[in-house]
């Protein structure tokens, strides 16, 4: 006998408010500071350790410890990267709204479709941050549909999520 | 090997210069932006140029500069470095060229051996892809559904190494199996995933694998 498979689709739509311009600027600046400051320094420290390793040939014990330290620094950088990406997705700075949202969705394991009215760069960034923040709470394998609409003097961001549960 | 570096972070850049010299390479130039690098390789050709993705000219100076270097000196290997491992940047790197191009995290090239390996592969015309990014791309979906979920453990390892841009011999060395066995696994992967193209042509194979993995991640 065939097992009875139950499944249902769960659909919900939420309306998001674009992030306000001051917060956008602040978040962009913080991400940049993080990237140019601590992240750059930690990466340079890892290079220093690599150099130390060159100066210690034939010392497997110390070289092993240097490897471990480099691994720890890589873990620190991974954490900084998480924070930086959450503050301001790097692809948003370089390539804009849609590629940035796809990059965030890819990291979260979420399938994404974006439909947007033409909006200016600042508005697109504000909408992108709102959606990116929201995507962090969406379960993996959800299908997400983002619609950015321009109304009278305001912008609406509607996010429809569809999950197949079974 | 003759190498030039462009990165606006002086601390990291100067460290890398010392590491390259320690590895026996000749550092022809070390500059803080893309325009200076282009001027440099125009007068003094190098085997490999190393570029930070995020440097002047903003906003993605490394990628724009790499394009210019490729147009000017097509035979120069290009290594793009970043603090972020993003599929989007990987695809942009592969738009610049499909031979002798690489994309790696900065802290992951901080050793003589890995740096040497990366530069040699680039000079040989290979595609070099950050292993942690390749790993993320080949992650199995929850529940093991879909064609990637249907691969055997060994085939999955081979797929990950193909996504790093590794050659058959390198994959064989990494997994302690014969080159013949690698070929067999690759043929099985191409059949199971229904991939187009000839798996024996290195860059076509990497592109086919990446295009498949990326579409899978985006379309769910």
Boltz contact constraints between the chains, C-beta under 6 A:
constraints:
  - contact:
      token1: [A, 35]
      token2: [B, 83]
      max_distance: 6.0
  - contact:
      token1: [A, 39]
      token2: [B, 83]
      max_distance: 6.0
  - contact:
      token1: [A, 40]
      token2: [B, 9]
      max_distance: 6.0
  - contact:
      token1: [A, 40]
      token2: [B, 12]
      max_distance: 6.0
  - contact:
      token1: [A, 43]
      token2: [B, 12]
      max_distance: 6.0
  - contact:
      token1: [A, 43]
      token2: [B, 106]
      max_distance: 6.0
  - contact:
      token1: [A, 43]
      token2: [B, 107]
      max_distance: 6.0
  - contact:
      token1: [A, 44]
      token2: [B, 11]
      max_distance: 6.0
  - contact:
      token1: [A, 44]
      token2: [B, 12]
      max_distance: 6.0
  - contact:
      token1: [A, 44]
      token2: [B, 15]
      max_distance: 6.0
  - contact:
      token1: [A, 46]
      token2: [B, 107]
      max_distance: 6.0
  - contact:
      token1: [A, 46]
      token2: [B, 110]
      max_distance: 6.0
  - contact:
      token1: [A, 47]
      token2: [B, 15]
      max_distance: 6.0
  - contact:
      token1: [A, 47]
      token2: [B, 16]
      max_distance: 6.0
  - contact:
      token1: [A, 47]
      token2: [B, 19]
      max_distance: 6.0
  - contact:
      token1: [A, 47]
      token2: [B, 110]
      max_distance: 6.0
  - contact:
      token1: [A, 50]
      token2: [B, 19]
      max_distance: 6.0
  - contact:
      token1: [A, 50]
      token2: [B, 110]
      max_distance: 6.0
  - contact:
      token1: [A, 50]
      token2: [B, 111]
      max_distance: 6.0
  - contact:
      token1: [A, 51]
      token2: [B, 18]
      max_distance: 6.0
  - contact:
      token1: [A, 51]
      token2: [B, 19]
      max_distance: 6.0
  - contact:
      token1: [A, 54]
      token2: [B, 22]
      max_distance: 6.0
  - contact:
      token1: [A, 54]
      token2: [B, 112]
      max_distance: 6.0
  - contact:
      token1: [A, 74]
      token2: [B, 107]
      max_distance: 6.0
  - contact:
      token1: [A, 77]
      token2: [B, 107]
      max_distance: 6.0
  - contact:
      token1: [A, 90]
      token2: [B, 84]
      max_distance: 6.0
  - contact:
      token1: [A, 91]
      token2: [B, 86]
      max_distance: 6.0
  - contact:
      token1: [A, 91]
      token2: [B, 88]
      max_distance: 6.0
  - contact:
      token1: [A, 93]
      token2: [B, 59]
      max_distance: 6.0
  - contact:
      token1: [A, 94]
      token2: [B, 59]
      max_distance: 6.0
  - contact:
      token1: [A, 94]
      token2: [B, 60]
      max_distance: 6.0
  - contact:
      token1: [A, 99]
      token2: [B, 88]
      max_distance: 6.0
  - contact:
      token1: [A, 103]
      token2: [B, 86]
      max_distance: 6.0
  - contact:
      token1: [A, 103]
      token2: [B, 88]
      max_distance: 6.0
  - contact:
      token1: [A, 106]
      token2: [B, 87]
      max_distance: 6.0
  - contact:
      token1: [A, 106]
      token2: [B, 217]
      max_distance: 6.0
  - contact:
      token1: [A, 111]
      token2: [B, 219]
      max_distance: 6.0
  - contact:
      token1: [A, 111]
      token2: [B, 220]
      max_distance: 6.0
